[in-house]
Amino acid sequence: MPMIDIKNPKNVSTATVTAFGLLGGWITARETGIRPLGGVVLAAAGVWAGRSWAKKTNPLTTAALSALYVGAFGASHPLAKKIGSWPAVLAVTAVTSIASYLHSDRK
């Protein structure tokens, strides 16, 4: 039986993963009409990014990036009422991905 070769957490681009989680989760929920399914995408990407943050950074940075990721999801909803869905999702995704790159990936 072949083994699954999972990428080393230190080699994962968490900026890309967080962007996928936020954008992919939103698009999945929107296009399927099944909001919990979008939540599954969001959660899976968050766990995958968190695994890498834990290996690449310290516990404080991991907690801060995790809080930012979850907070971005929460912030996108009220922000969408002010500026629209796409701009809100793109804004929180940009902030989260840039922070992830700066505090985890570029090291």
VEXDREN-2710 file (C-alpha; in Angstrom, 1 decimal):
% VEXDREN-2710
k/r/px/py/pz
1/MET/0.0/0.0/0.0
2/PRO/1.6/3.3/-1.0
3/MET/2.2/5.9/1.6
4/ILE/0.9/9.4/1.2
5/ASP/3.7/11.9/0.9
6/ILE/2.6/15.0/2.8
7/LYS/4.5/18.2/2.2
8/ASN/6.8/19.3/5.0
9/PRO/5.1/22.1/7.0
10/LYS/8.1/24.3/6.6
11/ASN/7.8/24.2/2.8
12/VAL/4.1/25.2/2.6
13/SER/3.2/28.6/1.4
14/THR/0.8/29.7/4.1
15/ALA/0.0/32.9/2.2
16/THR/-1.3/30.8/-0.6
17/VAL/-3.2/28.5/1.7
18/THR/-4.9/31.3/3.6
19/ALA/-5.9/32.9/0.3
20/PHE/-7.4/29.6/-0.9
21/GLY/-9.2/29.1/2.4
22/LEU/-10.8/32.6/2.5
23/LEU/-11.5/32.9/-1.3
24/GLY/-12.3/29.2/-1.8
25/GLY/-14.5/29.0/1.2
26/TRP/-16.5/32.0/0.1
27/ILE/-16.8/30.8/-3.5
28/THR/-17.8/27.3/-2.4
29/ALA/-20.6/28.6/-0.1
30/ARG/-21.8/31.1/-2.7
31/GLU/-21.8/28.7/-5.7
32/THR/-23.2/25.7/-3.9
33/GLY/-25.6/27.5/-1.7
34/ILE/-24.3/25.3/1.1
35/ARG/-22.7/27.7/3.7
36/PRO/-21.3/24.9/5.9
37/LEU/-19.5/23.4/2.9
38/GLY/-17.7/26.8/2.5
39/GLY/-16.9/26.5/6.2
40/VAL/-15.3/23.1/5.6
41/VAL/-13.0/24.6/3.0
42/LEU/-12.2/27.5/5.3
43/ALA/-11.5/25.2/8.2
44/ALA/-9.3/22.7/6.3
45/ALA/-7.1/25.5/4.9
46/GLY/-6.9/27.0/8.4
47/VAL/-5.7/23.7/9.9
48/TRP/-3.2/23.3/7.0
49/ALA/-1.8/26.8/7.5
50/GLY/-1.8/26.4/11.2
51/ARG/0.3/23.3/11.0
52/SER/2.9/25.2/9.0
53/TRP/2.8/28.3/11.3
54/ALA/3.4/26.0/14.3
55/LYS/6.6/24.6/12.6
56/LYS/7.9/27.8/11.1
57/THR/7.2/30.3/13.9
58/ASN/6.7/30.5/17.6
59/PRO/3.5/29.9/19.6
60/LEU/2.7/33.6/19.8
61/THR/3.0/34.2/16.1
62/THR/1.0/31.0/15.4
63/ALA/-1.8/32.2/17.7
64/ALA/-1.8/35.7/16.2
65/LEU/-1.9/34.4/12.6
66/SER/-4.7/32.0/13.5
67/ALA/-6.7/34.7/15.2
68/LEU/-6.2/36.9/12.1
69/TYR/-7.4/34.2/9.8
70/VAL/-10.5/33.5/11.9
71/GLY/-11.0/37.2/12.4
72/ALA/-10.8/37.9/8.7
73/PHE/-13.6/35.5/8.1
74/GLY/-15.7/37.2/10.8
75/ALA/-14.8/40.7/9.6
76/SER/-15.7/40.0/6.0
77/HIS/-19.4/39.7/6.8
78/PRO/-20.0/43.2/8.2
79/LEU/-17.5/44.7/5.7
80/ALA/-19.5/43.1/2.9
81/LYS/-22.5/45.2/3.9
82/LYS/-20.5/48.3/3.5
83/ILE/-18.4/47.7/0.4
84/GLY/-19.8/44.6/-1.2
85/SER/-19.0/40.9/-1.1
86/TRP/-16.1/40.6/-3.5
87/PRO/-14.3/43.7/-2.2
88/ALA/-14.7/42.6/1.4
89/VAL/-13.4/39.0/0.7
90/LEU/-10.5/40.3/-1.4
91/ALA/-9.6/42.9/1.3
92/VAL/-9.5/40.5/4.2
93/THR/-7.8/37.9/2.1
94/ALA/-5.1/40.4/1.1
95/VAL/-4.4/41.4/4.7
96/THR/-4.3/37.8/6.0
97/SER/-2.1/36.5/3.1
98/ILE/0.3/39.4/3.4
99/ALA/0.6/38.9/7.2
100/SER/1.1/35.2/6.7
101/TYR/3.9/35.8/4.2
102/LEU/5.6/38.5/6.3
103/HIS/5.5/36.6/9.6
104/SER/5.9/33.0/8.4
105/ASP/6.7/32.3/4.7
106/ARG/9.6/34.7/4.1
107/LYS/11.7/33.3/6.9
END
